[in-house]
Amino acid sequence: MGFPLGGGVYYGVVHEHFSKVPVTIVGGFLGAGKTTTINYILSNFTGKEVDVLVREYGAVAIDDKLIDLKKENIHVFTRGSIHQDPQLLLYDYLHHLHHEKAEAGFEHLIMEASGLDIPEYLIQLFFLGHLPYQYRLGSYIALVDAEYGHLNLDEFRVAREQVAYADVILINKVDLADENTIERLRERLGRINSIARIYPTTYGQVDIDKVLDISLYEQLKNLKQVSYAGKDENIMDDIRTVVLTENRPMDKKKVNKWIQNLFDTRGLNILRSKGFFYFADDDYRYEFQAVRKTFSSKADHIWQEDEERKSVVVLIGRELTDAEELQESFSSCVASNE
């Protein structure tokens, strides 16, 4: 795990522990079909012991009673009192859950987020303290209601942020909307988050191999810069995606400085950032992920002979209107002998 070191980013070789439990977060706005989707995933999940953690805002838990799973594999986490930090409580809960379940067999965790959960606080947990050594975030799946998706995106900031943080977006309940509405919604979601895989679904039925555990490298390796020109721009959607690429080998110290400056000047506006780097005189491919200013970095794999060596960084956030300047500053991190 890489963390800030000496004012920069530390890129060290990390040997992953096989005891890490992969986590799938299923989020999305109220009524999008999260519980139905989880039940579909569970019915198609074979060969592994699966646990489900239900995030519940209400005083009385309901969703856990609708999940088709043995009682001992369902865990309910309620909001707690207004005097307690829910993120800290959830951190402690996940930490102790790993210890309790490790010996009995803990192979995969699905977390059902509340419809009002802020995704930043959920994803950020897996970069903090003990949790990166206990869990591995496989994917964040955001469900969007095909019929009311536009309305929810217009009216609720949290609905837009759920889309922005997603690795996978399911446009659910497509049987309740016409083709034109679905297509406009797909285009809008793609403008907010151009790296997420988007699938139309009914009753959350999707190929689970495509959504549960997504390789960051496979997700990003073919990305190119995107254009936002179009007549269907929505003034409410202030969140955008910027893709930065460089085929020449990069200098680690320059990249450290660039990332530190990016966080210092734009850290609160960049909701999610991720990427991988091709460094000069290094055979390892390095991965990078961040939520706001909280990030991790590691040497993921040795570059294969048939892989195109390059660096790709994706920024998803607000006020990212200067993509050309960002690309120029990113390219300034190229190693000096290039």
Number of C-alpha atoms within 10 A of each C-alpha: 17 18 17 15 10 8 10 18 23 18 20 15 16 13 11 12 10 8 14 19 21 18 22 22 25 26 30 32 25 16 12 25 22 26 22 17 23 22 18 19 20 18 11 14 13 9 7 10 13 18 23 25 18 23 21 22 16 11 10 8 14 12 15 19 10 10 19 15 16 10 12 8 14 19 16 16 16 18 18 15 9 7 6 10 11 16 14 11 15 19 18 13 13 19 16 12 13 19 12 12 13 15 8 9 13 21 17 20 23 23 22 25 23 22 22 16 21 18 25 17 14 17 19 17 21 21 23 14 11 14 18 16 17 19 22 20 20 21 23 29 26 29 33 34 25 26 20 16 22 19 11 17 23 14 11 13 14 19 27 24 25 25 28 28 27 26 24 23 29 30 24 28 21 20 14 13 14 11 12 9 15 22 13 13 22 20 16 18 23 21 22 23 28 23 23 22 17 22 18 20 20 17 18 24 19 18 12 13 11 11 21 22 17 18 9 18 17 9 14 19 18 9 16 15 14 14 9 12 8 8 6 11 12 13 7 12 17 14 20 22 27 24 22 22 20 19 14 17 22 25 19 20 13 17 22 20 15 18 16 18 13 15 17 11 11 17 20 13 17 23 22 25 23 21 23 24 24 25 22 17 10 12 14 19 21 23 23 22 20 21 23 19 21 17 21 22 24 23 20 19 15 11 15 11 7 6 8 11 18 17 24 23 22 24 22 26 25 17 12 17 11 9 16 12 10 17 17 11 15 21 19 16 21 21 18 11 7 8
